[in-house]
Structure formats: structure tokens, C-alpha cells
Amino acid sequence: MAHKYAEIWMEGGSPLAVHTAALAAAVGARLPGWRVRHAMRYGEPAVAAVLSELRAQGVRRVRVLPLYPQYSTTTTASVEDAVAAARGELHIETLHDYHVDPGWVAAVAGSIRAHWQAHGRGERLLLSFHGIPQRLVQAGDPYAAQCEASAAAIAAALGLAREEIVLTFQSRFGREAWLQPYTQQTLEALARDGVREVDVACPGFAVDCLETLEEIALQNAAAFRTAGGQALRYIPCLNAEPAHADALAALARAAEGWA
């Protein structure tokens, strides 16, 4: 893991920490009168510490926007559990998902379109989402359906038919079956079928991190070339781009969707 992080480390620290802090600052700049703080489920600043800081500042009402566009019991629900354990007397409202929010969809589509304008368009556009065990979906987790809905909305915003986008799932570990098709296997199959250039975006990730910069842009790109492909062009996450900050600030102000 140290070697993997060394390949993507930024001057200010890990990409996840740097980009998340920058995104929080950008959203905060769009919400005058609000205190906007970022917190990590597994890392620093921790959820409990940030909530404690807000209580000490006299805050009594908090809106929690998990940076997972698609809801899953493995992600959003784990944030809700962490917040519930540390909430104290705070009144908490949580946004469960924003997987087809028009502002977010427009931001993702805009980033893809801008990448095409700058670098040209590959033969395929692949959207890679983080995987979860298949058994969770079979038990009722809505994550897979929300990933599909996101892909369809992004395709429509780009003026594409849904069939023109390849949807896959990455970051599988362990021996049990996870959501399929798997990203790396799909990329290798595309290369064997004669596809030479593929564009890959990861719209389930709010900011770039190990899973996007190392797993996709380096590891999967190498696997694609080894299987016969020429170029995997990774389209960066939205990070602190203005359109992303605009979309999240609008969600924070919204009257609907909070519980």
C-alpha cells in the first residue's frame, strides 16, 4: 500500500485528503453564513471530532452530505451510523443520495465533454463504479440500480444512447462474488476485441483517490495495454471543480431529500 500511495502522493498529502478539503472550501464559499466542514469515515478529521467541534461552536443543527452519489448500506449507511454515535444533542439531517440530481449529472457530463474537447474521444466510454458484494444487492441494497440510473442520466446529458456507455464495477476484494461486470476484465476484453482507445470516468467517486488514480489510471491502464489496447484515458473526478461545488451547495440548500 505504501508503494501504491507513493505513486500518487501530492504535495499536500493524499489525493483524497487534499481534494476533499478543497471541495469543502469551495462549497463553503458558496454558502455564506454556513459552517462547512469535511470529515472522514476512516481517517482524519474524524466524524466524531468534527461534530464535537461544531457543538463547541454553538451549532445545534447539522446537515450531513455523504460524498457518495449512490446510496449503499456499505457507504452512506455507515456514515449515518458514525454520525448517530457522535451526535449528542445535535439535530441531524442526512441526504441519502444524489445519483440523478440534475446539477451533479450536468457536472459529470460537462467534465467528460471537456475531456473530449481537450484530448479527443476514445472508441468507448466506460463508467467504473466501486463494487460491493452481490449478496448485499440481493438482500435489497439499491446501489446497483442507482449506478445504472446514474449511467443512464449521464448518457442522456451527453446526448448518447445508454448502450453507448459501458458500466462496470471496480475495487473487488475477497473471494465472494461482487457486482459485475468487473472493470479490469472488461477493459481486457475490449482490448482483445480490437478496441485501442478507451475513456474511463469514475462518477461514483466525488474526488480522486487511490482507487481512481492508482487502480484505474495506472493499474487498469497497464492491464488494458498488456491485453492489446493502446491508451486508457482517465477522466478525473469532479474534485473541487466549480460545477461540482455549485451542485453540492445547491443540494445543501434544498428543501427536499433530507431526513
Phi and psi in degrees as GROMACS dihedral restraints (atoms count N, CA, C in turn):
[ dihedral_restraints ]
;  ai    aj    ak    al  type     phi  dphi    fc
    3     4     5     6     1   -61.8    20    10
    4     5     6     7     1   -40.3    20    10
    6     7     8     9     1   -64.8    20    10
    7     8     9    10     1   -41.6    20    10
    9    10    11    12     1   -62.5    20    10
   10    11    12    13     1   -45.3    20    10
   12    13    14    15     1   -65.7    20    10
   13    14    15    16     1   -35.6    20    10
   15    16    17    18     1   -61.2    20    10
   16    17    18    19     1   -30.2    20    10
   18    19    20    21     1   -71.2    20    10
   19    20    21    22     1   -22.7    20    10
   21    22    23    24     1  -122.4    20    10
   22    23    24    25     1     3.3    20    10
   24    25    26    27     1   -61.0    20    10
   25    26    27    28     1   141.1    20    10
   27    28    29    30     1  -106.1    20    10
   28    29    30    31     1   166.0    20    10
   30    31    32    33     1   -58.4    20    10
   31    32    33    34     1   -34.6    20    10
   33    34    35    36     1   -91.2    20    10
   34    35    36    37     1     1.5    20    10
   36    37    38    39     1   128.6    20    10
   37    38    39    40     1  -153.5    20    10
   39    40    41    42     1   -70.0    20    10
   40    41    42    43     1   146.2    20    10
   42    43    44    45     1   -54.6    20    10
   43    44    45    46     1   -38.9    20    10
   45    46    47    48     1   -59.6    20    10
   46    47    48    49     1   -47.1    20    10
   48    49    50    51     1   -67.9    20    10
   49    50    51    52     1   -45.2    20    10
   51    52    53    54     1   -64.4    20    10
   52    53    54    55     1   -49.6    20    10
   54    55    56    57     1   -70.1    20    10
   55    56    57    58     1   -34.9    20    10
   57    58    59    60     1   -67.2    20    10
   58    59    60    61     1   -42.4    20    10
   60    61    62    63     1   -62.7    20    10
   61    62    63    64     1   -41.3    20    10
   63    64    65    66     1   -66.0    20    10
   64    65    66    67     1   -39.1    20    10
   66    67    68    69     1   -65.0    20    10
   67    68    69    70     1   -43.8    20    10
   69    70    71    72     1   -60.3    20    10
   70    71    72    73     1   -41.1    20    10
   72    73    74    75     1   -64.6    20    10
   73    74    75    76     1   -40.0    20    10
   75    76    77    78     1   -67.2    20    10
   76    77    78    79     1   -40.1    20    10
   78    79    80    81     1   -66.6    20    10
   79    80    81    82     1   -42.6    20    10
   81    82    83    84     1   -59.7    20    10
   82    83    84    85     1   -35.6    20    10
   84    85    86    87     1   -65.5    20    10
   85    86    87    88     1   -21.2    20    10
   87    88    89    90     1   -95.8    20    10
   88    89    90    91     1    -1.7    20    10
   90    91    92    93     1  -126.3    20    10
   91    92    93    94     1    69.7    20    10
   93    94    95    96     1   -59.5    20    10
   94    95    96    97     1   135.9    20    10
   96    97    98    99     1    91.9    20    10
   97    98    99   100     1    -9.5    20    10
   99   100   101   102     1  -100.7    20    10
  100   101   102   103     1   150.3    20    10
  102   103   104   105     1   -96.9    20    10
  103   104   105   106     1   115.5    20    10
  105   106   107   108     1  -108.8    20    10
  106   107   108   109     1   117.3    20    10
  108   109   110   111     1  -125.9    20    10
  109   110   111   112     1   145.3    20    10
  111   112   113   114     1  -104.0    20    10
  112   113   114   115     1   151.6    20    10
  114   115   116   117     1  -143.5    20    10
  115   116   117   118     1   154.9    20    10
  117   118   119   120     1  -111.0    20    10
  118   119   120   121     1   137.2    20    10
  120   121   122   123     1   -69.2    20    10
  121   122   123   124     1   -41.2    20    10
  123   124   125   126     1  -130.0    20    10
  124   125   126   127     1    80.6    20    10
  126   127   128   129     1   155.8    20    10
  127   128   129   130     1  -166.8    20    10
  129   130   131   132     1  -119.1    20    10
  130   131   132   133     1   141.3    20    10
  132   133   134   135     1   -74.3    20    10
  133   134   135   136     1   135.2    20    10
  135   136   137   138     1   -74.9    20    10
  136   137   138   139     1   153.6    20    10
  138   139   140   141     1   -55.2    20    10
  139   140   141   142     1   -49.2    20    10
  141   142   143   144     1   -61.5    20    10
  142   143   144   145     1   -40.2    20    10
  144   145   146   147     1   -66.9    20    10
  145   146   147   148     1   -39.9    20    10
  147   148   149   150     1   -68.3    20    10
  148   149   150   151     1   -41.9    20    10
  150   151   152   153     1   -63.8    20    10
  151   152   153   154     1   -38.1    20    10
  153   154   155   156     1   -63.6    20    10
  154   155   156   157     1   -41.0    20    10
  156   157   158   159     1   -61.8    20    10
  157   158   159   160     1   -43.4    20    10
  159   160   161   162     1   -65.6    20    10
  160   161   162   163     1   -40.6    20    10
  162   163   164   165     1   -60.2    20    10
  163   164   165   166     1   -42.2    20    10
  165   166   167   168     1   -64.7    20    10
  166   167   168   169     1   -25.3    20    10
  168   169   170   171     1   -86.0    20    10
  169   170   171   172     1     0.6    20    10
  171   172   173   174     1    90.8    20    10
  172   173   174   175     1     7.6    20    10
  174   175   176   177     1   -71.8    20    10
  175   176   177   178     1   138.8    20    10
  177   178   179   180     1  -122.4    20    10
  178   179   180   181     1   -20.5    20    10
  180   181   182   183     1  -122.9    20    10
  181   182   183   184     1   128.3    20    10
  183   184   185   186     1  -130.1    20    10
  184   185   186   187     1   134.2    20    10
  186   187   188   189     1  -103.2    20    10
  187   188   189   190     1   128.5    20    10
  189   190   191   192     1  -108.7    20    10
  190   191   192   193     1   119.7    20    10
  192   193   194   195     1  -113.5    20    10
  193   194   195   196     1    91.8    20    10
  195   196   197   198     1   -60.9    20    10
  196   197   198   199     1   133.3    20    10
  198   199   200   201     1   -83.1    20    10
  199   200   201   202     1    49.8    20    10
  201   202   203   204     1  -124.0    20    10
  202   203   204   205     1   100.8    20    10
  204   205   206   207     1   -56.0    20    10
  205   206   207   208     1   -37.8    20    10
  207   208   209   210     1  -102.0    20    10
  208   209   210   211     1   130.4    20    10
  210   211   212   213     1   -72.4    20    10
  211   212   213   214     1   140.0    20    10
  213   214   215   216     1  -149.2    20    10
  214   215   216   217     1   151.2    20    10
  216   217   218   219     1   -64.8    20    10
  217   218   219   220     1   -22.1    20    10
  219   220   221   222     1   -81.9    20    10
  220   221   222   223     1   -16.2    20    10
  222   223   224   225     1  -122.3    20    10
  223   224   225   226     1   -78.7    20    10
  225   226   227   228     1   -55.8    20    10
  226   227   228   229     1   -45.2    20    10
  228   229   230   231     1   -63.4    20    10
  229   230   231   232     1   -34.2    20    10
  231   232   233   234     1   -68.3    20    10
  232   233   234   235     1   -33.1    20    10
  234   235   236   237     1   -65.1    20    10
  235   236   237   238     1   -44.5    20    10
  237   238   239   240     1   -59.3    20    10
  238   239   240   241     1   -39.7    20    10
  240   241   242   243     1   -64.3    20    10
  241   242   243   244     1   -43.8    20    10
  243   244   245   246     1   -65.2    20    10
  244   245   246   247     1   -40.8    20    10
  246   247   248   249     1   -66.1    20    10
  247   248   249   250     1   -43.4    20    10
  249   250   251   252     1   -61.2    20    10
  250   251   252   253     1   -36.1    20    10
  252   253   254   255     1   -71.5    20    10
  253   254   255   256     1   -20.2    20    10
  255   256   257   258     1  -120.4    20    10
  256   257   258   259     1     9.4    20    10
  258   259   260   261     1   -73.1    20    10
  259   260   261   262     1   -31.6    20    10
  261   262   263   264     1    60.0    20    10
  262   263   264   265     1  -129.3    20    10
  264   265   266   267     1   -91.3    20    10
  265   266   267   268     1     6.0    20    10
  267   268   269   270     1   -67.7    20    10
  268   269   270   271     1   141.8    20    10
  270   271   272   273     1   -88.8    20    10
  271   272   273   274     1   118.3    20    10
  273   274   275   276     1  -111.7    20    10
  274   275   276   277     1   133.7    20    10
  276   277   278   279     1  -122.7    20    10
  277   278   279   280     1   136.7    20    10
  279   280   281   282     1  -124.5    20    10
  280   281   282   283     1   137.5    20    10
  282   283   284   285     1   -90.8    20    10
  283   284   285   286     1   120.8    20    10
  285   286   287   288     1   -75.2    20    10
  286   287   288   289     1   -36.8    20    10
  288   289   290   291     1  -165.2    20    10
  289   290   291   292     1   164.8    20    10
  291   292   293   294     1  -145.8    20    10
  292   293   294   295     1    41.7    20    10
  294   295   296   297     1   -69.9    20    10
  295   296   297   298     1   -19.7    20    10
  297   298   299   300     1  -127.3    20    10
  298   299   300   301     1    20.7    20    10
  300   301   302   303     1   -59.2    20    10
  301   302   303   304     1   128.8    20    10
  303   304   305   306     1   -57.0    20    10
  304   305   306   307     1   -40.0    20    10
  306   307   308   309     1   -66.0    20    10
  307   308   309   310     1   -41.9    20    10
  309   310   311   312     1   -67.7    20    10
  310   311   312   313     1   -44.9    20    10
  312   313   314   315     1   -59.4    20    10
  313   314   315   316     1   -43.9    20    10
  315   316   317   318     1   -62.4    20    10
  316   317   318   319     1   -37.5    20    10
  318   319   320   321     1   -65.3    20    10
  319   320   321   322     1   -44.2    20    10
  321   322   323   324     1   -63.6    20    10
  322   323   324   325     1   -49.0    20    10
  324   325   326   327     1   -60.8    20    10
  325   326   327   328     1   -38.8    20    10
  327   328   329   330     1   -63.8    20    10
  328   329   330   331     1   -38.0    20    10
  330   331   332   333     1   -68.1    20    10
  331   332   333   334     1   -37.5    20    10
  333   334   335   336     1   -67.2    20    10
  334   335   336   337     1   -44.9    20    10
  336   337   338   339     1   -61.9    20    10
  337   338   339   340     1   -42.3    20    10
  339   340   341   342     1   -63.8    20    10
  340   341   342   343     1   -37.5    20    10
  342   343   344   345     1   -65.5    20    10
  343   344   345   346     1   -41.9    20    10
  345   346   347   348     1   -62.5    20    10
  346   347   348   349     1   -41.3    20    10
  348   349   350   351     1   -64.2    20    10
  349   350   351   352     1   -34.2    20    10
  351   352   353   354     1   -84.6    20    10
  352   353   354   355     1   -32.8    20    10
  354   355   356   357     1  -123.5    20    10
  355   356   357   358     1    -0.8    20    10
  357   358   359   360     1    84.1    20    10
  358   359   360   361     1   169.3    20    10
  360   361   362   363     1  -109.0    20    10
  361   362   363   364     1   132.1    20    10
  363   364   365   366     1   -74.6    20    10
  364   365   366   367     1   178.6    20    10
  366   367   368   369     1   -76.8    20    10
  367   368   369   370     1   -22.3    20    10
  369   370   371   372     1  -139.1    20    10
  370   371   372   373     1   148.6    20    10
  372   373   374   375     1  -112.2    20    10
  373   374   375   376     1   120.5    20    10
  375   376   377   378     1  -115.3    20    10
  376   377   378   379     1   129.4    20    10
  378   379   380   381     1  -105.6    20    10
  379   380   381   382     1   117.7    20    10
  381   382   383   384     1  -107.6    20    10
  382   383   384   385     1   121.8    20    10
  384   385   386   387     1  -108.5    20    10
  385   386   387   388     1   153.7    20    10
  387   388   389   390     1   -64.7    20    10
  388   389   390   391     1   136.2    20    10
  390   391   392   393     1   -82.8    20    10
  391   392   393   394     1   163.8    20    10
  393   394   395   396     1  -139.8    20    10
  394   395   396   397     1   160.9    20    10
  396   397   398   399     1   -58.4    20    10
  397   398   399   400     1   138.6    20    10
  399   400   401   402     1   -59.8    20    10
  400   401   402   403     1   -32.8    20    10
  402   403   404   405     1   -62.1    20    10
  403   404   405   406     1   -30.2    20    10
  405   406   407   408     1   -68.2    20    10
  406   407   408   409     1   -39.9    20    10
  408   409   410   411     1   -66.3    20    10
  409   410   411   412     1   -41.3    20    10
  411   412   413   414     1   -63.7    20    10
  412   413   414   415     1   -24.9    20    10
  414   415   416   417     1   -87.8    20    10
  415   416   417   418     1    -1.6    20    10
  417   418   419   420     1   117.8    20    10
  418   419   420   421     1    -1.4    20    10
  420   421   422   423     1   -62.5    20    10
  421   422   423   424     1   128.2    20    10
  423   424   425   426     1   -82.8    20    10
  424   425   426   427     1     4.5    20    10
  426   427   428   429     1   -56.8    20    10
  427   428   429   430     1   -49.1    20    10
  429   430   431   432     1   -61.4    20    10
  430   431   432   433     1   -42.4    20    10
  432   433   434   435     1   -65.1    20    10
  433   434   435   436     1   -36.2    20    10
  435   436   437   438     1   -72.6    20    10
  436   437   438   439     1   -33.1    20    10
  438   439   440   441     1   -63.7    20    10
  439   440   441   442     1   -42.5    20    10
  441   442   443   444     1   -62.9    20    10
  442   443   444   445     1   -42.8    20    10
  444   445   446   447     1   -63.7    20    10
  445   446   447   448     1   -38.9    20    10
  447   448   449   450     1   -62.7    20    10
  448   449   450   451     1   -45.7    20    10
  450   451   452   453     1   -60.7    20    10
  451   452   453   454     1   -42.0    20    10
  453   454   455   456     1   -64.7    20    10
  454   455   456   457     1   -41.0    20    10
  456   457   458   459     1   -67.2    20    10
  457   458   459   460     1   -40.0    20    10
  459   460   461   462     1   -66.6    20    10
  460   461   462   463     1   -41.5    20    10
  462   463   464   465     1   -58.7    20    10
  463   464   465   466     1   -46.5    20    10
  465   466   467   468     1   -61.6    20    10
  466   467   468   469     1   -40.7    20    10
  468   469   470   471     1   -66.4    20    10
  469   470   471   472     1   -26.8    20    10
  471   472   473   474     1   -88.6    20    10
  472   473   474   475     1    -4.0    20    10
  474   475   476   477     1    75.1    20    10
  475   476   477   478     1    26.9    20    10
  477   478   479   480     1  -109.4    20    10
  478   479   480   481     1   155.1    20    10
  480   481   482   483     1   -74.5    20    10
  481   482   483   484     1   148.6    20    10
  483   484   485   486     1   -55.2    20    10
  484   485   486   487     1   -34.6    20    10
  486   487   488   489     1   -67.7    20    10
  487   488   489   490     1   -13.6    20    10
  489   490   491   492     1   -82.6    20    10
  490   491   492   493     1    -5.2    20    10
  492   493   494   495     1  -113.2    20    10
  493   494   495   496     1   134.5    20    10
  495   496   497   498     1   -96.7    20    10
  496   497   498   499     1   124.7    20    10
  498   499   500   501     1  -106.2    20    10
  499   500   501   502     1   128.9    20    10
  501   502   503   504     1  -139.0    20    10
  502   503   504   505     1   173.6    20    10
  504   505   506   507     1  -129.3    20    10
  505   506   507   508     1   136.4    20    10
  507   508   509   510     1  -117.9    20    10
  508   509   510   511     1  -178.7    20    10
  510   511   512   513     1    65.2    20    10
  511   512   513   514     1    29.8    20    10
  513   514   515   516     1   -70.9    20    10
  514   515   516   517     1   140.7    20    10
  516   517   518   519     1  -144.8    20    10
  517   518   519   520     1   159.3    20    10
  519   520   521   522     1    87.6    20    10
  520   521   522   523     1   178.7    20    10
  522   523   524   525     1   -98.8    20    10
  523   524   525   526     1   -16.3    20    10
  525   526   527   528     1   -76.9    20    10
  526   527   528   529     1   164.4    20    10
  528   529   530   531     1   -71.6    20    10
  529   530   531   532     1   133.1    20    10
  531   532   533   534     1  -110.8    20    10
  532   533   534   535     1   175.4    20    10
  534   535   536   537     1   -57.0    20    10
  535   536   537   538     1   139.2    20    10
  537   538   539   540     1  -125.5    20    10
  538   539   540   541     1   161.3    20    10
  540   541   542   543     1   -77.1    20    10
  541   542   543   544     1   151.0    20    10
  543   544   545   546     1   -79.1    20    10
  544   545   546   547     1   142.4    20    10
  546   547   548   549     1   -60.8    20    10
  547   548   549   550     1   -53.2    20    10
  549   550   551   552     1   -63.6    20    10
  550   551   552   553     1   -43.1    20    10
  552   553   554   555     1   -62.4    20    10
  553   554   555   556     1   -37.7    20    10
  555   556   557   558     1   -66.3    20    10
  556   557   558   559     1   -43.7    20    10
  558   559   560   561     1   -61.2    20    10
  559   560   561   562     1   -41.5    20    10
  561   562   563   564     1   -65.3    20    10
  562   563   564   565     1   -38.9    20    10
  564   565   566   567     1   -66.5    20    10
  565   566   567   568     1   -39.9    20    10
  567   568   569   570     1   -61.4    20    10
  568   569   570   571     1   -42.9    20    10
  570   571   572   573     1   -62.7    20    10
  571   572   573   574     1   -42.8    20    10
  573   574   575   576     1   -66.0    20    10
  574   575   576   577     1   -26.6    20    10
  576   577   578   579     1   -84.0    20    10
  577   578   579   580     1     1.3    20    10
  579   580   581   582     1   103.3    20    10
  580   581   582   583     1     0.0    20    10
  582   583   584   585     1   -72.8    20    10
  583   584   585   586     1   126.7    20    10
  585   586   587   588     1  -103.3    20    10
  586   587   588   589     1   -28.9    20    10
  588   589   590   591     1  -132.4    20    10
  589   590   591   592     1   129.3    20    10
  591   592   593   594     1  -134.1    20    10
  592   593   594   595     1   139.1    20    10
  594   595   596   597     1  -100.6    20    10
  595   596   597   598     1   134.1    20    10
  597   598   599   600     1  -126.9    20    10
  598   599   600   601     1   126.9    20    10
  600   601   602   603     1  -122.7    20    10
  601   602   603   604     1   154.9    20    10
  603   604   605   606     1  -125.2    20    10
  604   605   606   607     1    74.5    20    10
  606   607   608   609     1   -70.3    20    10
  607   608   609   610     1    -8.3    20    10
  609   610   611   612     1   -80.3    20    10
  610   611   612   613     1   -10.7    20    10
  612   613   614   615     1  -103.8    20    10
  613   614   615   616     1   124.0    20    10
  615   616   617   618     1   -68.9    20    10
  616   617   618   619     1   -38.6    20    10
  618   619   620   621     1  -134.9    20    10
  619   620   621   622     1   160.1    20    10
  621   622   623   624     1   -69.1    20    10
  622   623   624   625     1   147.7    20    10
  624   625   626   627     1  -158.8    20    10
  625   626   627   628     1  -170.1    20    10
  627   628   629   630     1   -57.2    20    10
  628   629   630   631     1   -40.9    20    10
  630   631   632   633     1   -68.6    20    10
  631   632   633   634     1   -24.9    20    10
  633   634   635   636     1   -96.3    20    10
  634   635   636   637     1   -49.5    20    10
  636   637   638   639     1   -76.0    20    10
  637   638   639   640     1   -35.3    20    10
  639   640   641   642     1   -96.4    20    10
  640   641   642   643     1   -51.4    20    10
  642   643   644   645     1   -65.9    20    10
  643   644   645   646     1   -47.1    20    10
  645   646   647   648     1   -86.4    20    10
  646   647   648   649     1   -59.7    20    10
  648   649   650   651     1   -68.4    20    10
  649   650   651   652     1   -22.9    20    10
  651   652   653   654     1  -111.6    20    10
  652   653   654   655     1   -62.5    20    10
  654   655   656   657     1   -64.9    20    10
  655   656   657   658     1   -52.5    20    10
  657   658   659   660     1   -69.8    20    10
  658   659   660   661     1   -31.9    20    10
  660   661   662   663     1   -62.7    20    10
  661   662   663   664     1   -40.5    20    10
  663   664   665   666     1   -66.3    20    10
  664   665   666   667     1   -40.2    20    10
  666   667   668   669     1   -64.1    20    10
  667   668   669   670     1   -38.5    20    10
  669   670   671   672     1   -63.3    20    10
  670   671   672   673     1   -43.8    20    10
  672   673   674   675     1   -67.4    20    10
  673   674   675   676     1   -39.8    20    10
  675   676   677   678     1   -62.1    20    10
  676   677   678   679     1   -33.5    20    10
  678   679   680   681     1   -81.6    20    10
  679   680   681   682     1    -2.9    20    10
  681   682   683   684     1   120.5    20    10
  682   683   684   685     1    -6.4    20    10
  684   685   686   687     1   -75.5    20    10
  685   686   687   688     1   165.5    20    10
  687   688   689   690     1  -105.2    20    10
  688   689   690   691     1   -43.9    20    10
  690   691   692   693     1  -149.0    20    10
  691   692   693   694     1   125.6    20    10
  693   694   695   696     1  -103.0    20    10
  694   695   696   697     1   117.1    20    10
  696   697   698   699     1  -103.0    20    10
  697   698   699   700     1   109.6    20    10
  699   700   701   702     1   -82.3    20    10
  700   701   702   703     1   130.3    20    10
  702   703   704   705     1   -96.6    20    10
  703   704   705   706     1   116.0    20    10
  705   706   707   708     1   -57.4    20    10
  706   707   708   709     1   156.1    20    10
  708   709   710   711     1   -63.4    20    10
  709   710   711   712     1   170.6    20    10
  711   712   713   714     1   -67.3    20    10
  712   713   714   715     1   -29.6    20    10
  714   715   716   717     1    48.5    20    10
  715   716   717   718     1  -132.7    20    10
  717   718   719   720     1   -99.6    20    10
  718   719   720   721     1    26.0    20    10
  720   721   722   723     1   -58.8    20    10
  721   722   723   724     1   146.1    20    10
  723   724   725   726     1   -53.4    20    10
  724   725   726   727     1   -43.0    20    10
  726   727   728   729     1   -63.2    20    10
  727   728   729   730     1   -33.8    20    10
  729   730   731   732     1   -69.8    20    10
  730   731   732   733     1   -47.4    20    10
  732   733   734   735     1   -62.1    20    10
  733   734   735   736     1   -39.2    20    10
  735   736   737   738     1   -59.7    20    10
  736   737   738   739     1   -45.8    20    10
  738   739   740   741     1   -63.8    20    10
  739   740   741   742     1   -43.5    20    10
  741   742   743   744     1   -69.8    20    10
  742   743   744   745     1   -37.6    20    10
  744   745   746   747     1   -64.1    20    10
  745   746   747   748     1   -39.7    20    10
  747   748   749   750     1   -64.4    20    10
  748   749   750   751     1   -39.1    20    10
  750   751   752   753     1   -63.9    20    10
  751   752   753   754     1   -39.7    20    10
  753   754   755   756     1   -63.5    20    10
  754   755   756   757     1   -34.4    20    10
  756   757   758   759     1   -84.1    20    10
  757   758   759   760     1   -14.1    20    10
  759   760   761   762     1   -62.9    20    10
  760   761   762   763     1   148.3    20    10
  762   763   764   765     1   -84.2    20    10
  763   764   765   766     1   -27.5    20    10
  765   766   767   768     1  -102.8    20    10
  766   767   768   769     1   159.2    20    10
  768   769   770   771     1    94.1    20    10
  769   770   771   772     1    -4.9    20    10
  771   772   773   774     1  -101.1    20    10
  772   773   774   775     1   141.0    20    10
